[in-house]
Structures are given as structure tokens and as C-alpha cells.
Amino acid sequence: MTKKPFPLDKVYTLIEPGPILMVTTRFGNRPNIMTMSWHTMIDFLPPLVGLVIGDQSHTFRALKATGECVINIPTAPLIKKAVRCGNVSGRSVDKFKAFRLTPVKAAEVKAPMIGECCASLECRTVDQGMAERYNLFILEVVKAWADSRIKNPRMIHHRGKDLFAISGKTLRIASGMK
Ligand SMILES: Cc1cc2nc3c(=O)[nH]c(=O)nc-3n(C[C@H](O)[C@H](O)[C@H](O)COP(=O)(O)O)c2cc1C
């Protein structure tokens, strides 16, 4: 075996959690965007998603208070803006203005979609019971939007610290899943 012991504080860099997301909220009159990578699908239908959102963030407060957000999926051309949205807080910066992103009215929730993202999922929290203990919000996707022209989205994956990977080739292999 060529594996060596690996530091526990870097374990997160080994488990690829999926593409980074840009979560939008609206708290009072203030629209906001946060970038996040710790998330998981939980169920097919209704689609349930789990998001881990740090309790120091403006997004945590907004989501707790309003129970609504939009999960926006950025692709490669948005990488710099997505990272910058993850380095400042909506408490002090209007990120839509600062990073020239377009808020688009959603159908079911008050939080805006991001026009530039290839897909947007309007969500409501269904369980905040684990938010205090694990910063984990369980959300139901109540309306979904996707750009059907993009057949092979080049999504952005965070591999820890300053490392990112972009989704590559799409393969079709019989998976046995219905
Ligand atoms: C690539 C990347 C991934 C991140 N992933 C998460 C995450 O999974 N959960 C989280 O709470 N914060 C994550 N962050 C940090 C938040 O985006 C950051 O704290 C942000 O400033 C919060 O914004 P807000 O205060 O406007 O909500 C990530 C940041 C970057 C750059």
C-alpha cells in the first residue's frame, strides 16, 4: 500500500462534496449571496438538500429567520466572482452590486435567483432542528430552473484552500439505477 497517514484537519479535501453553490437569501430588504461547498442531496422527491452554513454568516441568520433561499449553481466562468462572494459578508457588502451579478425574481420564494448561474433551485427549510448543533439546514426544493442549452455544465469543485477543480468530460455508463 502506498497510502500514508493523512491529517484529520484535511480530510474534507479528500471527500469531494460536489460543486460549489451560491446560496441567495433575502432578509428584510437585503438580498445576499454566499458561496458554499458542504452540501448533500437527501431525497429524490420531493427533492431534499442538506446545507451546512456557518452560524457566523449573514446567510445563517437570514435562513433561520425567513426559512427561504435559492441554491444557484455557478459554472467555470463565474469562479472568481463565486470565490469573492465567499470572502466577504452580506452584513457589510451588497454582493450583487459589488460583483456585478444579476438578481432575478424567483417564483416561490422572496430570495432572488442569480441570472448568471446555469441552474437555480428555490428552497424552503423543512427542518432546522440540526441548525443549532451542526449548522445543518434541511431544505425542500419547491421550484427548479435550469438552462437547457448547457448540456455539460463545467461546475466548480473546491478541493480545499486555494485548490479548485472544474468538472470535465461527461461519460455514459450503465449504472443500474432507475
Ligand atoms: C470555496 C468556498 C467554499 C465555502 N464553503 C462554505 C460552506 O460549505 N459553508 C459555510 O458556512 N461557508 C462556506 N464558505 C464561506 C462563506 O462563503 C463565507 O463565510 C461568506 O462570507 C458568508 O457570507 P454571508 O455572511 O454574506 O452569509 C465557503 C467559501 C468559499 C470561498
The ligand as a Tripos MOL2 file, in Angstrom:
@<TRIPOS>MOLECULE
LIG
   31    33     1     0     0
SMALL
NO_CHARGES

@<TRIPOS>ATOM
      1 C1        -14.9570   27.8920   -1.9950 C.3       1 LIG1
      2 C2        -15.6870   28.2640   -0.7400 C.ar      1 LIG1
      3 C3        -16.4910   27.3290   -0.1080 C.ar      1 LIG1
      4 C4        -17.1750   27.6460    1.0700 C.ar      1 LIG1
      5 N1        -17.9810   26.7150    1.6590 N.ar      1 LIG1
      6 C5        -18.6980   27.0490    2.7510 C.ar      1 LIG1
      7 C6        -19.6160   26.1080    3.3380 C.ar      1 LIG1
      8 O1        -19.7910   24.9890    2.8710 O.2       1 LIG1
      9 N2        -20.3090   26.5180    4.4380 N.ar      1 LIG1
     10 C7        -20.1360   27.7600    5.0020 C.ar      1 LIG1
     11 O2        -20.7820   28.0680    6.0110 O.2       1 LIG1
     12 N3        -19.2890   28.6660    4.4570 N.ar      1 LIG1
     13 C8        -18.5780   28.3350    3.3420 C.ar      1 LIG1
     14 N4        -17.7440   29.2600    2.7800 N.ar      1 LIG1
     15 C9        -17.5590   30.5690    3.4470 C.3       1 LIG1
     16 C10       -18.7130   31.5530    3.2200 C.3       1 LIG1
     17 O3        -18.9830   31.7030    1.8370 O.3       1 LIG1
     18 C11       -18.3280   32.9010    3.8540 C.3       1 LIG1
     19 O4        -18.3030   32.7570    5.2490 O.3       1 LIG1
     20 C12       -19.2280   34.0690    3.4390 C.3       1 LIG1
     21 O5        -18.5360   35.2590    3.6790 O.3       1 LIG1
     22 C13       -20.5430   34.1080    4.1830 C.3       1 LIG1
     23 O6        -21.2670   35.1880    3.6490 O.3       1 LIG1
     24 P1        -22.5070   35.8880    4.3960 P.3       1 LIG1
     25 O7        -22.0120   36.3880    5.7410 O.co2     1 LIG1
     26 O8        -22.8790   37.0100    3.4610 O.co2     1 LIG1
     27 O9        -23.5640   34.8530    4.5500 O.co2     1 LIG1
     28 C14       -17.0410   28.9540    1.6200 C.ar      1 LIG1
     29 C15       -16.2340   29.9080    0.9840 C.ar      1 LIG1
     30 C16       -15.5670   29.5650   -0.1930 C.ar      1 LIG1
     31 C17       -14.6990   30.5980   -0.8650 C.3       1 LIG1
@<TRIPOS>BOND
     1     1     2 1
     2     2     3 ar
     3     2    30 ar
     4     3     4 ar
     5     4     5 ar
     6     4    28 ar
     7     5     6 ar
     8     6     7 ar
     9     6    13 1
    10     7     8 2
    11     7     9 ar
    12     9    10 ar
    13    10    11 2
    14    10    12 ar
    15    12    13 ar
    16    13    14 ar
    17    14    15 1
    18    14    28 ar
    19    15    16 1
    20    16    17 1
    21    16    18 1
    22    18    19 1
    23    18    20 1
    24    20    21 1
    25    20    22 1
    26    22    23 1
    27    23    24 1
    28    24    25 2
    29    24    26 1
    30    24    27 1
    31    28    29 ar
    32    29    30 ar
    33    30    31 1
@<TRIPOS>SUBSTRUCTURE
     1 LIG1         1 GROUP 0 **** ****
